[in-house]
Amino acid sequence: MDINETIKNQLAENPIILYMKGSPQAPQCGFSAKTSQALMACGERFAFVNILDNQELREGLKVYSSWPTYPQLYVNGELVGGCDIIMEMSENGELATLVKEAAKQAEA
């Protein structure tokens, strides 16, 4: 399976997925730490992928998303953005609304 197929499968299987450096419990960079904390504050389960574990995925996702940096949050298969966008959305309440709606749809 090529890397684009892997990415498409991960996005299809996980309505909320964060590609980050490290894990939510042990982030490997400050941006990943802030983003995962904002996402956890929404109170919904989400998947994550440690992009440091897979060089091919780390490089392939940059091309797939046309987004050069990490973390990258996807909701319902769509790129939401990186740390700055997520923090702004968290502060104005948009992130919680988006995440809760995606979680509700996934349960239905």
Backbone torsions as a table, in degrees:
resi	resn	phi	psi	omega
1	MET	NA	131.3	179.6
2	ASP	-80.2	169.4	-171.4
3	ILE	-66.1	-34.5	177.3
4	ASN	-64.5	-37.8	176.5
5	GLU	-65.5	-40.0	177.3
6	THR	-60.4	-47.1	179.6
7	ILE	-62.0	-47.3	-179.9
8	LYS	-59.5	-40.9	178.6
9	ASN	-65.0	-43.7	178.8
10	GLN	-61.4	-42.4	-179.8
11	LEU	-67.7	-37.6	-179.9
12	ALA	-69.8	-33.6	-175.8
13	GLU	-85.6	-15.5	-174.2
14	ASN	-130.8	107.3	-178.5
15	PRO	-63.6	-26.8	177.5
16	ILE	-130.8	114.7	-177.5
17	ILE	-139.7	134.5	-179.8
18	LEU	-115.0	120.6	172.6
19	TYR	-91.6	118.3	-171.4
20	MET	-145.2	170.6	174.6
21	LYS	-93.2	111.7	-177.1
22	GLY	92.9	-151.6	179.7
23	SER	-128.7	164.7	178.1
24	PRO	-57.0	-33.7	179.8
25	GLN	-80.2	-23.7	-178.9
26	ALA	-143.4	68.2	-179.5
27	PRO	-65.1	148.2	-177.2
28	GLN	-103.2	3.8	173.7
29	CYS	-155.0	157.9	-177.1
30	GLY	-62.9	-37.7	-179.9
31	PHE	-65.9	-42.3	177.4
32	SER	-65.5	-37.3	178.7
33	ALA	-62.7	-49.4	-178.6
34	LYS	-62.9	-42.8	-177.7
35	THR	-66.6	-45.8	-179.1
36	SER	-66.3	-35.6	177.0
37	GLN	-64.3	-42.4	177.8
38	ALA	-62.7	-39.9	-179.8
39	LEU	-69.2	-42.6	178.4
40	MET	-62.8	-33.6	-179.9
41	ALA	-64.6	-17.9	177.9
42	CYS	-73.9	-17.7	175.1
43	GLY	80.3	13.8	179.2
44	GLU	-114.8	152.9	177.0
45	ARG	-71.9	143.9	175.8
46	PHE	-145.5	154.9	176.6
47	ALA	-90.9	156.6	174.1
48	PHE	-142.1	155.7	175.6
49	VAL	-130.2	126.4	175.4
50	ASN	-81.3	104.4	-175.8
51	ILE	-71.7	-11.9	177.0
52	LEU	-73.3	-18.2	-179.9
53	ASP	-81.2	-11.6	-173.1
54	ASN	-146.1	98.5	-178.4
55	GLN	-59.7	-41.1	-179.2
56	GLU	-63.1	-42.5	177.9
57	LEU	-66.1	-43.3	-178.9
58	ARG	-57.6	-44.5	-179.8
59	GLU	-77.1	-39.7	-177.9
60	GLY	-65.5	-37.3	-178.9
61	LEU	-67.7	-34.2	176.6
62	LYS	-59.5	-40.9	179.4
63	VAL	-71.8	-46.3	-178.4
64	TYR	-56.6	-44.9	-173.8
65	SER	-91.1	-14.2	-170.7
66	SER	56.1	34.9	-179.8
67	TRP	-128.0	117.6	-168.6
68	PRO	-82.1	-10.3	-172.2
69	THR	-123.8	168.3	176.3
70	TYR	-123.4	150.2	8.7
71	PRO	-78.7	165.6	174.6
72	GLN	-133.1	124.7	178.0
73	LEU	-104.0	131.0	175.2
74	TYR	-117.9	135.0	174.3
75	VAL	-127.4	125.3	-177.6
76	ASN	52.6	41.4	175.0
77	GLY	80.5	-1.8	-177.7
78	GLU	-108.2	136.9	175.4
79	LEU	-68.1	123.8	175.8
80	VAL	-88.6	-44.6	177.3
81	GLY	150.2	-167.6	-179.1
82	GLY	-104.7	-161.3	-172.2
83	CYS	-56.5	-50.5	-176.5
84	ASP	-59.8	-45.7	-179.7
85	ILE	-65.4	-43.9	-179.2
86	ILE	-63.4	-42.0	179.9
87	MET	-64.7	-41.1	177.8
88	GLU	-63.5	-44.7	179.1
89	MET	-64.5	-36.4	178.9
90	SER	-64.5	-43.6	-177.5
91	GLU	-66.8	-34.4	-177.4
92	ASN	-97.2	4.7	175.5
93	GLY	89.4	-7.9	-178.1
94	GLU	-66.1	-35.9	-176.8
95	LEU	-64.0	-48.1	-179.9
96	ALA	-60.0	-42.9	178.9
97	THR	-61.1	-48.2	-179.2
98	LEU	-61.3	-47.6	-176.1
99	VAL	-67.7	-43.7	-179.5
100	LYS	-64.9	-38.8	177.9
101	GLU	-65.0	-43.0	179.3
102	ALA	-64.5	-40.1	179.2
103	ALA	-65.3	-40.3	179.7
104	LYS	-64.2	-42.8	178.8
105	GLN	-63.9	-37.5	-178.5
106	ALA	-67.5	-32.5	179.1
107	GLU	-74.8	-26.6	-175.2
108	ALA	-71.1	NA	NA
